[in-house]
Amino acid sequence: MRPHRLRVQAFGAFATTEEVSFDDLEGLFLLHGETGAGKTTLLDAIAFALYGRVPGERGKTRRLRSDHAPAGVRTEVELEATIGGRRLRITRKPEQERPKKSGTGVTKEQASVLLAEVTPAGDWEVKSARIGEADAEIADLMGMSAEQFFQVVLLPQGQFAQFLHADAEARARLLQRLFGTDRFRAVEDWLAERRRATAAEVTVAADRVNLLVAQVAQAASVAVPETTDVPAGPPEPWQAGWTADLAASAAAERDAAATVVAARKADLDVALAAKTLAEQLADRQRRRRDTLRRQAELQAAAGEIDLLRAAADAAARAAEVAP
């Protein structure tokens, strides 16, 4: 937001009409003057034009009209500024009392706003005359609420003096109130809670890792290394390296055992082939022995066989002549 021109009338410390042209000022400038000269009033006027209210206790009292202003002069603030790349003119009047047009006494005049934007031709085009609509558009262009604008852009003078004389704890509370650091405290509390929760999760995970390490050591028939025996190195958990070494050793032993098993299997195949040949030879030898024994038995009974054959022949002939 870049202000170009500010006009105040019967506002705060100014009883009549005063105008400030910011375009006449270049770079960084200082707003200074005696106490009561109206320095804060100018800042309040900018805040009032943008948000319809002023910061601090002055905003709570709702007394924006100058006590020295003539009765016929209306309290009014007009601000020309470039906001969000748009050249706007904001004219605001607070709720105030004015003399009745007829008769005596005063009547209450409601607060009003007039939001206008400069056209490419250089004319002013009214964008809104409704307070809610104008406030929403200005806040959207500003990108911050009134509270944020007061805390970040306009530092209340009274609270700053209080800050200078306060102790450390009071300063922390005041800064928290001035700059709305509650969200940072909430983030800090969330981080602390997250740290505690993460520490608990780490403890549980460490217990599980210790249990797994003990199971691995039991399966590998080795002892769990002591903490002092753990080699120094990068912040990687030593359990990972230790188990990797055990796995490499187990893999090497497995490969060696596989080689031995392959060799024993080849020996077994050779032995089984020799066993098959021996069984075949034994079977032939058994059949030869049986044949030789049967031959010997037949040779021993050859005479008896001849007698039986002769008797059989005689019986056959006798059978023919028997009828």
C-alpha positions as CSV (number, residue, x, y, z in Angstrom):
1,M,0.0,0.0,0.0
2,R,1.4,3.4,-1.1
3,P,-0.3,6.5,0.1
4,H,-0.5,9.5,-2.2
5,R,-2.6,12.1,-0.4
6,L,-4.4,12.3,2.9
7,R,-7.0,14.9,3.9
8,V,-8.4,15.1,7.4
9,Q,-11.2,17.3,8.6
10,A,-12.4,17.8,12.2
11,F,-10.5,14.6,13.0
12,G,-8.5,14.0,16.2
13,A,-6.1,16.9,16.8
14,F,-7.1,18.8,13.7
15,A,-10.1,21.1,14.2
16,T,-10.3,22.2,10.5
17,T,-9.0,20.7,7.3
18,E,-5.5,19.6,6.8
19,E,-3.9,17.8,3.8
20,V,-0.7,15.9,3.4
21,S,0.8,15.0,-0.1
22,F,3.0,12.0,0.3
23,D,3.9,12.2,-3.4
24,D,6.0,15.3,-2.5
25,L,8.1,13.1,-0.2
26,E,10.8,10.9,-1.6
27,G,12.4,7.8,0.0
28,L,12.3,7.4,3.8
29,F,10.8,10.4,5.7
30,L,10.2,11.2,9.4
31,L,7.0,12.3,10.9
32,H,7.9,14.5,13.9
33,G,6.5,17.3,16.0
34,E,5.7,18.5,19.5
35,T,3.4,16.4,21.7
36,G,-0.1,17.0,20.6
37,A,0.9,18.2,17.2
38,G,-1.1,15.5,15.5
39,K,1.5,12.9,14.5
40,T,-0.6,10.0,15.8
41,T,-3.7,11.5,14.4
42,L,-2.3,11.2,10.9
43,L,-1.6,7.6,11.4
44,D,-5.0,7.1,12.9
45,A,-6.5,8.8,9.9
46,I,-4.8,6.3,7.5
47,A,-6.0,3.4,9.6
48,F,-9.6,4.8,9.8
49,A,-9.7,5.4,6.0
50,L,-8.6,1.8,5.4
51,Y,-10.5,-0.1,8.1
52,G,-13.0,2.3,9.6
53,R,-11.4,2.3,13.0
54,V,-8.2,3.2,14.8
55,P,-5.9,1.1,17.0
56,G,-5.5,1.0,20.7
57,E,-7.7,2.6,23.3
58,R,-8.6,5.4,21.0
59,G,-10.6,3.0,18.9
60,K,-12.5,1.8,21.9
61,T,-13.7,5.2,23.0
62,R,-15.1,5.8,19.5
63,R,-14.2,9.6,19.9
64,L,-12.7,10.5,16.5
65,R,-14.1,14.0,16.2
66,S,-12.0,16.9,17.2
67,D,-13.3,18.6,20.3
68,H,-12.3,22.0,18.8
69,A,-14.0,21.6,15.5
70,P,-16.9,24.0,14.6
71,A,-20.3,22.5,14.9
72,G,-21.0,22.8,11.2
73,V,-17.8,21.0,10.1
74,R,-18.2,17.3,9.5
75,T,-15.6,14.8,10.7
76,E,-14.2,13.2,7.5
77,V,-11.0,11.5,6.3
78,E,-10.1,11.1,2.6
79,L,-7.1,8.9,1.5
80,E,-5.8,8.4,-2.0
81,A,-3.5,5.4,-2.2
82,T,-2.4,2.6,-4.5
83,I,-3.4,-0.7,-3.1
84,G,-2.8,-4.0,-4.9
85,G,-1.9,-2.0,-8.0
86,R,-5.1,0.0,-8.0
87,R,-5.3,3.7,-7.4
88,L,-8.2,4.2,-5.0
89,R,-9.8,7.1,-3.1
90,I,-11.4,6.3,0.2
91,T,-13.6,8.8,1.9
92,R,-15.0,7.9,5.3
93,K,-17.1,9.7,7.9
94,P,-17.6,8.2,11.4
95,E,-20.9,8.1,13.3
96,Q,-21.3,11.7,14.6
97,E,-23.8,14.3,15.8
98,R,-24.6,17.3,13.7
99,P,-26.9,20.3,14.2
100,K,-30.4,19.8,13.0
101,K,-31.2,21.5,9.7
102,S,-34.4,22.9,11.1
103,G,-35.0,23.8,14.7
104,T,-32.6,23.4,17.5
105,G,-30.6,20.4,18.9
106,V,-28.5,17.8,17.2
107,T,-29.2,14.6,15.3
108,K,-27.0,11.5,14.8
109,E,-25.5,11.0,11.4
110,Q,-24.6,7.4,10.5
111,A,-21.1,6.4,9.5
112,S,-20.5,6.3,5.7
113,V,-17.8,5.4,3.2
114,L,-17.2,6.1,-0.5
115,L,-14.8,4.0,-2.4
116,A,-13.7,5.3,-5.8
117,E,-11.1,4.1,-8.4
118,V,-9.3,6.2,-11.0
119,T,-10.1,5.2,-14.6
120,P,-7.6,5.1,-17.5
121,A,-9.0,8.4,-18.6
122,G,-8.0,9.9,-15.2
123,D,-11.6,10.2,-13.8
124,W,-12.8,8.8,-10.6
125,E,-15.4,6.0,-10.7
126,V,-17.4,5.1,-7.6
127,K,-16.9,1.4,-6.8
128,S,-19.0,1.2,-3.6
129,A,-20.8,3.2,-1.1
130,R,-21.7,0.4,1.3
131,I,-19.5,0.0,4.3
132,G,-19.4,-3.9,4.3
133,E,-18.7,-4.1,0.6
134,A,-16.0,-1.5,0.6
135,D,-14.3,-2.9,3.8
136,A,-14.2,-6.4,2.2
137,E,-12.6,-5.1,-1.0
138,I,-10.1,-3.0,0.8
139,A,-9.1,-5.8,3.2
140,D,-8.8,-8.2,0.2
141,L,-6.5,-5.8,-1.5
142,M,-4.5,-5.1,1.6
143,G,-4.0,-8.8,2.3
144,M,-4.3,-8.3,6.1
145,S,-6.9,-7.6,8.7
146,A,-7.2,-4.4,10.8
147,E,-5.6,-6.2,13.7
148,Q,-2.7,-7.3,11.6
149,F,-2.2,-3.9,10.1
150,F,-2.2,-2.3,13.6
151,Q,0.3,-4.8,14.9
152,V,2.7,-4.9,12.0
153,V,2.5,-1.4,10.5
154,L,1.3,0.8,13.3
155,L,3.1,0.1,16.6
156,P,1.0,1.7,19.4
157,Q,3.2,4.4,21.1
158,G,2.0,3.8,24.6
159,Q,2.6,0.1,24.5
160,F,6.1,0.8,23.0
161,A,7.0,3.0,26.0
162,Q,5.6,0.3,28.3
163,F,7.8,-2.2,26.5
164,L,11.0,-0.1,27.0
165,H,10.5,-0.1,30.8
166,A,9.2,-3.6,31.3
167,D,11.1,-6.6,32.5
168,A,11.9,-9.6,30.3
169,E,8.7,-11.5,31.1
170,A,6.5,-8.5,30.7
171,R,8.2,-7.7,27.4
172,A,7.5,-11.2,26.1
173,R,3.8,-10.9,27.0
174,L,3.7,-7.4,25.4
175,L,5.4,-8.6,22.2
176,Q,3.0,-11.5,22.1
177,R,0.1,-9.2,22.3
178,L,1.5,-6.6,19.9
179,F,2.6,-8.9,17.2
180,G,0.1,-11.8,17.7
181,T,2.7,-14.4,18.4
182,D,0.1,-16.8,19.8
183,R,0.4,-18.9,16.6
184,F,4.2,-19.2,17.2
185,R,3.6,-20.4,20.8
186,A,1.0,-22.8,19.4
187,V,3.7,-24.1,16.9
188,E,6.2,-24.3,19.7
189,D,3.8,-26.3,21.9
190,W,3.0,-28.5,18.9
191,L,6.7,-29.1,18.3
192,A,7.3,-29.9,21.9
193,E,4.4,-32.4,22.0
194,R,5.7,-33.9,18.7
195,R,9.1,-34.2,20.2
196,R,7.7,-36.1,23.2
197,A,5.6,-38.3,21.0
198,T,8.5,-39.0,18.7
199,A,10.8,-39.8,21.7
200,A,8.2,-42.3,22.9
201,E,8.1,-43.9,19.4
202,V,11.9,-44.0,19.3
203,T,11.9,-45.8,22.7
204,V,9.4,-48.4,21.5
205,A,11.3,-48.9,18.2
206,A,14.6,-49.2,20.1
207,D,13.1,-51.9,22.3
208,R,11.9,-53.8,19.2
209,V,15.4,-53.4,17.6
210,N,17.1,-54.8,20.8
211,L,14.7,-57.8,20.8
212,L,15.5,-58.5,17.1
213,V,19.2,-58.2,17.8
214,A,18.9,-60.7,20.6
215,Q,17.0,-63.1,18.4
216,V,19.5,-62.7,15.6
217,A,22.4,-63.3,18.0
218,Q,20.7,-66.5,19.3
219,A,20.1,-67.8,15.8
220,A,23.7,-67.1,14.8
221,S,25.1,-68.5,18.1
222,V,27.0,-65.3,18.7
223,A,27.0,-62.8,21.5
224,V,25.4,-59.3,21.3
225,P,28.3,-56.8,21.1
226,E,28.7,-54.5,24.0
227,T,28.2,-50.7,23.5
228,T,31.9,-50.1,23.9
229,D,32.7,-52.7,21.2
230,V,30.6,-50.9,18.6
231,P,32.9,-49.3,16.0
232,A,32.8,-45.5,15.6
233,G,31.3,-44.3,12.3
234,P,28.5,-42.4,10.7
235,P,25.2,-42.0,12.7
236,E,23.8,-45.1,11.0
237,P,22.6,-47.6,13.6
238,W,25.3,-50.1,14.4
239,Q,22.7,-52.9,14.4
240,A,22.4,-52.6,10.7
241,G,26.1,-53.1,10.1
242,W,26.3,-55.9,12.6
243,T,23.5,-57.9,11.1
244,A,24.8,-57.2,7.6
245,D,28.1,-58.7,8.6
246,L,26.4,-61.8,10.1
247,A,24.3,-62.1,7.0
248,A,27.5,-62.0,4.8
249,S,29.2,-64.6,7.0
250,A,26.1,-66.8,6.9
251,A,25.9,-66.5,3.1
252,A,29.6,-67.4,2.7
253,E,29.0,-70.5,5.0
254,R,25.9,-71.4,3.0
255,D,27.9,-71.2,-0.3
256,A,30.7,-73.4,1.2
257,A,28.1,-75.9,2.4
258,A,26.4,-75.9,-0.9
259,T,29.8,-76.8,-2.6
260,V,30.3,-79.6,-0.1
261,V,26.8,-80.9,-0.7
262,A,27.3,-80.9,-4.5
263,A,30.5,-82.9,-4.1
264,R,28.9,-85.4,-1.7
265,K,26.0,-85.8,-4.1
266,A,28.4,-86.6,-7.0
267,D,30.1,-89.2,-4.7
268,L,26.6,-90.6,-3.9
269,D,25.7,-90.9,-7.5
270,V,28.9,-92.8,-8.2
271,A,28.3,-95.1,-5.3
272,L,24.7,-95.8,-6.3
273,A,25.9,-96.7,-9.8
274,A,28.5,-99.1,-8.4
275,K,25.8,-100.6,-6.1
276,T,23.5,-101.2,-9.1
277,L,26.3,-103.0,-11.0
278,A,27.2,-105.1,-7.9
279,E,23.5,-106.1,-7.5
280,Q,23.3,-107.1,-11.1
281,L,26.5,-109.2,-10.8
282,A,25.3,-110.8,-7.6
283,D,22.0,-111.7,-9.2
284,R,23.8,-113.4,-12.2
285,Q,26.1,-115.2,-9.8
286,R,23.1,-116.4,-7.7
287,R,21.3,-117.7,-10.9
288,R,24.6,-119.5,-12.0
289,R,24.9,-121.2,-8.6
290,D,21.3,-122.3,-8.7
291,T,21.7,-123.7,-12.3
292,L,24.9,-125.5,-11.4
293,R,23.3,-127.0,-8.3
294,R,20.3,-128.1,-10.3
295,Q,22.6,-129.6,-12.9
296,A,24.4,-131.6,-10.2
297,E,21.2,-132.9,-8.8
298,L,20.0,-134.0,-12.2
299,Q,23.3,-135.7,-12.9
300,A,23.1,-137.5,-9.5
301,A,19.6,-138.8,-10.3
302,A,20.4,-139.9,-13.9
303,G,20.3,-143.7,-13.2
304,E,17.1,-143.5,-11.4
305,I,15.7,-141.4,-14.1
306,D,16.7,-144.0,-16.7
307,L,14.9,-146.7,-14.7
308,L,11.8,-144.6,-14.5
309,R,11.9,-143.8,-18.2
310,A,12.2,-147.6,-19.0
311,A,9.3,-148.4,-16.7
312,A,7.3,-145.7,-18.3
313,D,8.0,-147.1,-21.8
314,A,7.0,-150.6,-20.7
315,A,3.8,-149.3,-19.2
316,A,3.0,-147.5,-22.4
317,R,3.4,-150.7,-24.4
318,A,1.5,-152.7,-21.9
319,A,-1.3,-150.2,-22.2
320,E,-1.6,-150.9,-25.9
321,V,-2.0,-154.8,-25.5
322,A,-4.0,-154.7,-22.3
323,P,-7.5,-154.8,-24.0
